[in-house]
Amino acid sequence: MTSLEETAPFRTFILKVANRCNIDCDYCYVFNSKDQSWRHLPVRLGADVAREAGRRIGEHATAHGLLAVHVVLHGGEPLLAGRRHLAELLDAVREGVPAEVKVRFELQTNGTLLTQAWLDLFEKYGVVVGVSLDGPPTANDRHRLTHTGRSSSAAAVRGIELLRGRPHLFAGLLAVVDLANDPVEVHDYLASFEPPVIDFGLPHATHDDPPHRDNPNLPEYGLWMSRVYAAWLARPEHRHSIRMLEDIVALSSGVRGAVETLGLAPPTSVVIESDGTMEAVDTLRSVEEGASRLGLDVFQHSFDEASRHPKLLHRADGRAALAAKCQSCPLVEVCGGGYLPHRFSAAHGYRNPSVYCTDLEYLIRHVQDSLHVSGWDAYAPAAQTHESAEP
């Protein structure tokens, strides 16, 4: 096993506060994937779990001299926990962390249940809020419908507009790429809400269950994101960050990125389920049943023990954990082999190039070439205003 000194401490703690959702996204890795463990977990994270998680977070922060930690309230749909219960959870977590350690709370929601009363609660506890939205109604409703098959767009937009009234609570928007949607239309629609950050995520896929492509001979996802890149830079009034694109620029310049989907820096997040069990990145649920489980929990184990778990050795191994093709690739410092779940195959585990290898190569080279041609002039206005979203 890797020693404590060789492992990076966790800095982001993802609490699954609700294990149900009021909409039914067909790509959801929690409810609509190979791993159906949510069926056997408590519907809500209990105050006893939150209290013990807070104590373990405080213990970890003290052991590693952390001045701040990031606690993300996640689900399912976290607002289904209810305001009174969520306030109890926030109090319980904060009690366990030493006063000198800053706790930065964030909540990721589909936005449909947001009200002024919820924002009052977030104001009190300093919770910033990210909203998932895939674009204008036609784009969003390809995948993000209610359980009765109705559109979720109008309700999500109402929630976003409430957040815009308190911009200091607005963390940004998260969208999943769909080749059927026009990238410029999606980008400009999301940008119209003036979010500080837009995160674009590639659909979760593996070599055994590859992503949809209209033409397998083209890097279609790379082409899609390159059009987003052009739209982002085309209008100097845009002040939002696009995390994937900013990370490509940063990593190409030798600067550490902010997300774990790119680069070779060890991820620093861990998941606490509603029953107190610890998990590796929960998007591994899209890979196979049990892929994210560590067999540890906050009642009996420390986060240092979790960081040394064999399933997390890729955090410390970096380049050595990658496929041979990736290790010799000139773009490996930027790509990092791609996001861990996207490397999986039953035959070779995670020692494969990403299923998005050609897309990432195209996009990285496209961004790098544009910067070389422009002498960074094209990116400079954005770089001056787009603040890093790393906690």
N, C-alpha and C positions, 0 to 999 in steps of 0.2 A: 504493500500500500504506500501511497504517497504520504510523506510526513506533513505535519501541520505547517512547518515552516515553508513548504513548497506549494501549498494551496492558497489560492486567493480567498480572502474572507467574503462571505455573502454581504452584499450591501442593499439588495432588494428582496423583500419578503412578500410573497403574493399570498394573500389570505382568501380562500374560497368561502365567502360569507353566505352564499346561497347556491344550492345545487339544483335549481330549477330555473326556467326562463319563460317569459311571457310571449316570446316569438320563437319561430322554428326555422333558423337558418340552415339550409340544407348542407352547407359545408362545415358546420360546427364540429370541432374536434372533441367537445365535451359530450354532446348528446347524440351526434350522428356519425360516429366513427367506430372503428373496430373495438375500442375499449368502452365497455358499458358499465364501468365501476360506479358511475353516479347513481345507479339504481339501488346500490347498497349503502350509500352514504347518507348521513343526516341531511335533512332539507336545509337547515341553517347551521352555521358555525355557532357553537355555544359560548357563553361568556367564560366558562371554565377553560375552554380551549384558547380563547383569546388572551386570557390572563396568563396562561402558561406559555403561550407563544411570545407574549410581551416580555416575560421573564427571560426566556431563552434568547430573544433578540438583544435584550440588555446585557446579558451574560456574554454574548458574542461580540457586541460592540465594545464592551470593556476589555475583553481579551485581546482585541485587535486594534485598540486605540481609535475606533471610528468616531468621528465628530458628528456624523449624520447617518441616518438610515432611511431607506425608502420603503414604505409599507403600502402595497397596492391592494385595494379591496376589489375582489373579482368574483366571477360566478361561472356559469349561469348569469342571471341578472341580479346584481347585488342589491338593487333597491327592493327586491322582493323580501329581503330580510326585515323591512319595516324600519321607520325612523327611530322609534324608541329602542329597539334591539340594536340597531347599528350604532347609536350613541353609546349604548352600554359596551359594545365591542371596542369602540374607539377609546373609551375611558380605560377599559381593561388592558388594552395593549400599551397605552401611554404610561400606565402605572408601573409597568415592569421595566421601563427604560430609564436609565439615570437621567436626571434633569439636564446634565451638561451635554447629552446627546440629542441632537435635533431630529425629530421624527417628521418626515415629509409624507403626508398621506395623499394618495391618489386613488380615484375610483374610476373603473372602466364600465360604461353602461351603454345600452342601446338607446338611451335618451327618452324612451317613450313614456316613462313614469315620472320624469322630472317635474317638480312644482316649485313654487317660491318657498314653500315650507321646507322642502329638501335643501334648497340653496341656503336657507337660513341656518340649517344644521351644519352644512359644509363650511359656511362662513365661521361658525363658532369653533369648529375643530381644524380649520385650515386645510380642508380637503379640496384638492383640485380635481377636475372632472374631465375625462376623455370620453368621447362619444364615437360609436361605430356607425358609419354611414358609407355606403358604397358609391354614392353619386346621386344624380337626380332620380326622381321616382321610378322611371322605367329601368334604370340601371340598378337601383337599390332593390327593387322588387323582383329581380331575377332570382334572388336567393333569400332575401330577408323578409319573409312573410309571417303572418301570425299563424297560430295553430289551426285556424279555420280558413287559411289560405288568403287572407286579406292583406292589403298593403300596410306596411308599418311606417312608411315614409313621412306622412303628415305628422304623426305623433312624435317621431324622432326630430323633425324640423322644429316643432313647437318647443321641444326641450332645448335644442341648440339655441333658439332665439332667446329663451330665458337665460341661458348661460352668457350670451352676448351682452346681456344687461349687467353682468358682473364679470368682466373680462379677466380679472385676477384669479377667478376660479376655473377658467376655461383652459384645460390642458392641451386640447387639440382634437383632431379627427383621425379615425382609423378606417382605412378602406382596403378591401380585398380586390386584387386585380382580376378582371374578367375580360377576356379577349373580345367578347361580344359587345362590350361597351366602348365608346369612343374616348380615348385617353384625354384628349384636350377638353372635351365637354365635361368629363368627370372632374378633372383638375380644376377647371374654372368654376364649376358649380361649388365644389368644396371650398375653394379660395374665397368665394363670395361671402362666406360666413365669417371671414377674418379670423381663422384659428391661428394660434401661434405655431402649431405644428400640424402637418399632414403626414401620417404614416401610411405607406402603401405596402401591403403584405402580399406575397405570392401564395396562391392556394396550396394548402398542405397536400403533398403527394410523395410517393416513394417510387422506387424502381419496379416494385411489384404492382403498384397502382398509380401509374404515371398521370401527369396533368393532361387535361384536354388540350389538343392542338388542332388547328385547322389545317396546317401544313407542317408536318414533322420535320421537314427539311429546312425550316426557317427558325431563327431565334425569336419567336413571336412575342414572348414576354419581355425580352430585351428591347425589341423594337417598340413595344407599347410604352415601356418606361422611358425610352429615349424621347418619345413625343411628349411625355409629361415634363421631362427635363427642359425641352425647348419651350414649352408653354410657361414653365416656371420662370425662366430667364427672360422671356420676351417682354414682360411687363414690369418695369422697375418699381411700380407701386406695390407689388407683392412684398409682404414683409414676413411671410410664414416660412418656416423650415420644412424641407422634405427630407426626413431623416435618412432614408436609404441613399439618396443622392449626395447629401452632405457627407455621409460616411465614406462614400467612394472618393470624394475629393480629399477628405481628411486623411484617409488611409493611403491614398496615392502620394500624399505629401509626408508620410511617415508619422502622422499624428494618430493617436488612438481614437477609434470610433466610439459611438454611443450605444450601438445595438449589438446583440449577440448573433445576428444573422450574417454578419460580415466580419472579416478580420480574424486574427489568430489570438487575440487577447482572451483569457479565460472568462467565461460567463460568470456573473456574480449574483445570480438570483436563485431562489429556492421557493417551492410551493408548500403551503400548509393547507391541507384539505380540511373539510368541515368536521371531520372526526379527530383532527390533530395529527394525522399522519403526514410525514414529509415526502415530497415528490421531487424528482428532477423536473426539468422544464415540461409543463403539462401538455404541450403540443405533441409530445411523443405518443400521446394517446391515439394519434392518427396513424401510428406505425403498426402497433399490435397490442393485444390485451396485456396489460401489466408492464409495458415498456418504461413507464415513468415511476413505477413503485420502487421505494428504497427499503421497505420493511422497518422503518424508523418512525418515531412519533415524538412530539414535543414533551410528553409526560415522562418519557424514559431516556431520551437521547438529546444530546447537544447538537447545535448546528456545526460545530467542529467535526463531530462524528459524521454528519451528513456530507461535509465537504470532502471527507476522505473515503467515501463509499466507492466501491469498484465501478459502479455505473456512472460515476462522475469523473473518472480518471481522464476523460477527454478534456476536462477543464484545465488540467495541468500539462497534458501531453502535447497540446498544440499541433504543430506540423507533423510530429511523429505519429499522430492518431489518424492521419489522412491517408487516402489511397495513394499509391505510388505515382499515378498520373498527376495528382494534385501537388504532391511534394516537389515535383520537378517543374511545375508550371510557373512562369514568370509573374503571374498575377496572384499567386497564393497569398501574399501579404495583404492584399485587398479583399479577395474573395473569401479566404479562409476555408476553402473547400465547400462553401455554402452552408446553409442552416442544417443542423444535425438531423432533424427528421427527414429532410429531403435527400439524405445520402443513403437511406436504408434499403437493403434488399435481404430477403430471407437467406440467400446464398452466401453473402459476404458481410452481413451486419452493416456497420456504418463505414466500412472501408470502401466506399464508392465515391466517385465525383457526384455532385448534386444532380438531381434530375433537371435542374435549371442551369447546368454547366454552360451550355452554349449561349443561353440568355444572359447570364452574368458576364461571360467573356465579352459578348457584344456590347452590353451596356457600359461596362468598365472601360473598354477601349474607346467607346464613343465619347464618354465624359472626358477621359484623359486627352483624347485627340482634340476635343473642342477647347480644352484649357491650353494646350500647347499652341494651337493656332491663334488663339486670342491673346496669348501672353497673360492669361488669367483675367483679362479685362471684362470678359462676359460674366465671370462669376463674382468679381469683386463687389458689385453693388449688393448682391445677395449675401455674400459672406459677411459684409459689414452689419447687416440687419438681422440675419437669421441666427438666433442664439442657439447654442447646443442644448438639446433636451436631456442630456445625461444627468441623472439625479446626483 
